[in-house]
Amino acid sequence: MNFLKAEWRKLAIINYKVNPEILLEYLPTGTELDFYKDKCYVSLVGFMFLKTKLLGIPIPFHRNFEEVNLRFYVKKKEGNEWKRGVVFIKEIVPKPALSWVANLVYNENYKTMRMKNHIQHTENNCMVKYSWKDKSWHSIEITSDNTAFPMEKDSEFEFITEHYYGFTKRFNKTSEYEVCHPKWDCYKVENYQLEICFNKIYGKDFEFLNHEKPISVMLAEGSEIEVKTKKYLI
């Protein structure tokens, strides 16, 4: 059953290499860390949530909004199949009702903060900026070429974007939900700016990111998506 339908657009993705031991306490039971070329990743991701419907119903004043999340990558063996997914450290959205529904239904760690976005296309470039505020403003800004192109097979971009499950760890239980979408096109990133205090937003475990240079920066076009109803695994 589809719980949510929407579009995810202009996904600004900042990737960092991380010591796997940092993530173990966040790892849901039954999953294991997923690696790309022996590297363990965390990603800061900002994007637009557009044309949102819950159970097929558009909710007034809650259809179009920003989200910023910090996530890492896992996989789970089911029979002969590996399910590849993500685990969210925290997800930030601008409206309390969004946080309430996501935390209640999916047991995710959503927080409400003031947010804004600025997306601009010129003849040659695309600029995307997502900002959010606790006591001060934080932001992700990416400038790219204006032409999107298909992802390359077995590329880093494919690894980062082709994880189709969300796994949550709450109250010693693991839940799983599927996110369905086609393969995404990507843009060639020309420049980026990042203004964020990771420890203030995500806690002391991620303070080291304040001093780390990203291993890669990406901008994905995105697509229509569907989020299916969760199920408990353990």
C-alpha positions as CSV (number, residue, x, y, z in Angstrom):
1,M,0.0,0.0,0.0
2,N,1.3,3.5,-0.9
3,F,1.3,5.8,2.1
4,L,2.7,8.8,0.4
5,K,3.1,10.1,-3.2
6,A,5.2,13.2,-4.1
7,E,8.0,14.5,-6.1
8,W,11.6,14.8,-4.8
9,R,13.4,17.5,-6.8
10,K,16.8,19.1,-7.0
11,L,18.5,16.9,-4.5
12,A,21.7,18.6,-3.2
13,I,24.0,15.8,-1.9
14,I,27.1,16.3,0.2
15,N,29.0,13.0,0.8
16,Y,31.6,12.3,3.5
17,K,33.8,9.3,4.2
18,V,33.2,8.1,7.8
19,N,34.7,5.6,10.2
20,P,32.2,2.8,10.3
21,E,32.4,2.4,14.0
22,I,30.7,5.8,14.5
23,L,27.6,4.5,12.8
24,L,27.2,1.1,14.7
25,E,25.1,2.5,17.5
26,Y,22.6,3.8,14.9
27,L,22.5,0.6,12.9
28,P,19.0,-1.1,13.0
29,T,19.0,-4.8,14.0
30,G,19.1,-7.1,11.0
31,T,21.0,-4.6,8.7
32,E,24.6,-4.1,8.0
33,L,26.6,-1.2,6.7
34,D,26.8,-0.8,2.9
35,F,30.1,0.3,1.3
36,Y,31.2,1.7,-2.0
37,K,34.7,0.7,-3.1
38,D,35.5,-0.1,0.6
39,K,34.3,3.4,1.7
40,C,31.6,4.0,4.3
41,Y,29.5,7.1,3.6
42,V,27.3,9.6,5.4
43,S,25.4,12.1,3.2
44,L,23.9,15.5,3.9
45,V,20.9,15.8,1.5
46,G,18.6,18.8,0.9
47,F,15.7,18.7,-1.6
48,M,12.2,19.9,-2.5
49,F,9.2,17.8,-1.5
50,L,6.5,18.7,-4.1
51,K,2.9,17.8,-4.8
52,T,2.7,15.7,-1.6
53,K,-0.3,13.4,-1.0
54,L,-0.9,11.3,2.0
55,L,-3.1,8.2,1.3
56,G,-4.0,9.9,-2.0
57,I,-5.2,13.1,-0.4
58,P,-3.4,16.4,-0.8
59,I,-3.1,18.2,2.5
60,P,-3.6,22.0,2.3
61,F,-0.5,24.1,3.1
62,H,1.6,20.9,3.4
63,R,2.2,20.0,-0.3
64,N,5.4,21.8,-1.1
65,F,8.3,22.2,1.3
66,E,12.0,21.7,1.9
67,E,13.7,18.8,3.7
68,V,17.3,18.4,4.8
69,N,18.6,15.1,6.2
70,L,21.7,13.3,7.3
71,R,21.8,9.7,6.4
72,F,24.0,6.6,5.9
73,Y,23.8,3.5,3.8
74,V,22.9,-0.1,4.8
75,K,21.8,-3.4,3.3
76,K,19.7,-6.3,4.6
77,K,19.7,-9.9,3.3
78,E,16.3,-11.3,2.5
79,G,16.5,-14.8,1.0
80,N,18.9,-14.5,-1.9
81,E,18.2,-10.8,-2.3
82,W,20.0,-7.8,-0.8
83,K,17.7,-4.9,0.1
84,R,19.8,-1.7,0.0
85,G,18.5,1.2,2.1
86,V,19.3,4.2,4.2
87,V,19.1,5.1,7.8
88,F,18.4,8.7,8.8
89,I,20.2,10.4,11.7
90,K,17.8,13.3,11.5
91,E,15.4,14.8,9.1
92,I,14.5,18.5,9.2
93,V,11.2,19.9,7.7
94,P,9.5,23.3,8.2
95,K,6.1,22.4,9.5
96,P,5.3,20.7,12.8
97,A,2.5,18.5,11.3
98,L,5.0,17.0,8.9
99,S,7.3,16.0,11.8
100,W,4.4,14.7,13.8
101,V,3.1,12.4,11.1
102,A,6.6,11.1,10.1
103,N,7.6,10.4,13.7
104,L,4.3,8.7,14.5
105,V,3.9,6.6,11.4
106,Y,7.6,5.8,10.5
107,N,9.3,6.3,13.8
108,E,11.8,8.6,12.1
109,N,13.7,11.4,13.8
110,Y,12.1,14.4,12.2
111,K,12.6,17.9,13.6
112,T,10.8,21.1,12.8
113,M,12.9,24.2,11.9
114,R,12.3,27.4,9.9
115,M,13.5,26.7,6.3
116,K,13.8,28.4,3.0
117,N,15.0,27.6,-0.5
118,H,16.3,29.4,-3.6
119,I,16.5,27.6,-6.9
120,Q,17.5,29.5,-10.0
121,H,18.2,28.5,-13.6
122,T,20.1,30.6,-16.1
123,E,21.1,29.8,-19.7
124,N,24.2,28.0,-18.5
125,N,23.8,27.2,-14.8
126,C,21.6,25.9,-12.1
127,M,21.9,27.2,-8.5
128,V,20.2,25.4,-5.6
129,K,20.3,26.5,-2.0
130,Y,18.5,25.1,1.1
131,S,18.6,26.9,4.4
132,W,17.4,26.0,7.9
133,K,17.5,27.7,11.2
134,D,17.9,26.7,14.9
135,K,19.5,29.6,16.7
136,S,21.4,30.6,13.5
137,W,21.0,29.8,9.8
138,H,22.7,26.8,8.2
139,S,22.7,26.2,4.4
140,I,23.7,24.0,1.5
141,E,24.3,25.7,-1.9
142,I,25.3,24.0,-5.2
143,T,26.0,25.5,-8.6
144,S,25.9,23.2,-11.5
145,D,25.8,23.0,-15.3
146,N,22.2,23.4,-16.5
147,T,22.0,20.1,-18.4
148,A,21.1,16.9,-16.6
149,F,22.5,13.6,-17.9
150,P,21.8,9.9,-17.0
151,M,23.7,8.2,-14.2
152,E,26.6,5.9,-15.0
153,K,26.3,2.3,-14.1
154,D,28.3,1.3,-11.0
155,S,29.1,4.9,-10.3
156,E,29.3,6.6,-7.0
157,F,26.2,8.6,-7.9
158,E,24.3,5.3,-8.6
159,F,25.4,3.9,-5.2
160,I,24.2,7.1,-3.3
161,T,20.9,7.3,-5.0
162,E,19.9,3.7,-5.7
163,H,19.0,2.7,-2.1
164,Y,15.3,2.0,-2.2
165,Y,14.5,1.2,1.4
166,G,14.3,3.1,4.6
167,F,15.2,1.3,7.9
168,T,14.5,2.7,11.3
169,K,15.8,1.8,14.7
170,R,13.4,2.8,17.5
171,F,12.7,1.2,20.9
172,N,14.8,-1.9,20.0
173,K,12.6,-2.5,16.9
174,T,13.5,-2.4,13.3
175,S,11.0,-1.2,10.7
176,E,11.3,-1.1,6.9
177,Y,9.6,0.8,4.2
178,E,10.1,0.9,0.4
179,V,10.6,4.1,-1.7
180,C,9.9,3.6,-5.4
181,H,11.3,5.9,-8.1
182,P,13.0,5.6,-11.5
183,K,16.7,6.2,-11.9
184,W,17.7,9.8,-11.5
185,D,19.6,12.1,-13.8
186,C,22.4,14.2,-12.4
187,Y,24.1,17.5,-13.0
188,K,27.8,18.3,-13.3
189,V,28.6,20.2,-10.1
190,E,30.7,23.4,-10.6
191,N,30.8,24.8,-7.1
192,Y,29.3,24.4,-3.6
193,Q,29.1,26.2,-0.3
194,L,28.3,24.7,3.0
195,E,27.5,26.6,6.2
196,I,26.6,24.2,9.0
197,C,27.6,23.4,12.5
198,F,27.2,19.6,12.5
199,N,27.5,19.1,16.2
200,K,24.7,21.6,16.9
201,I,22.3,20.0,14.5
202,Y,23.3,16.3,14.7
203,G,25.2,15.8,17.9
204,K,28.8,15.3,19.1
205,D,29.2,12.0,17.1
206,F,29.2,14.1,13.9
207,E,31.2,17.1,15.1
208,F,34.1,15.7,13.1
209,L,32.3,16.7,9.9
210,N,32.9,20.3,10.7
211,H,36.6,19.7,9.8
212,E,36.2,17.2,7.0
213,K,36.2,18.0,3.3
214,P,33.4,16.2,1.4
215,I,34.5,13.2,-0.7
216,S,32.0,14.3,-3.4
217,V,29.2,16.7,-4.1
218,M,26.2,15.8,-6.3
219,L,23.0,17.4,-7.6
220,A,20.3,15.0,-8.7
221,E,17.2,16.1,-10.7
222,G,14.9,13.7,-8.8
223,S,11.4,12.4,-9.9
224,E,8.0,11.3,-8.7
225,I,8.3,9.0,-5.8
226,E,6.0,6.6,-3.8
227,V,6.6,5.6,-0.2
228,K,5.0,2.3,0.8
229,T,3.5,1.5,4.3
230,K,6.1,0.4,6.8
231,K,6.4,-3.1,8.3
232,Y,8.2,-4.2,11.4
233,L,11.0,-6.7,11.0
234,I,12.1,-7.2,14.6
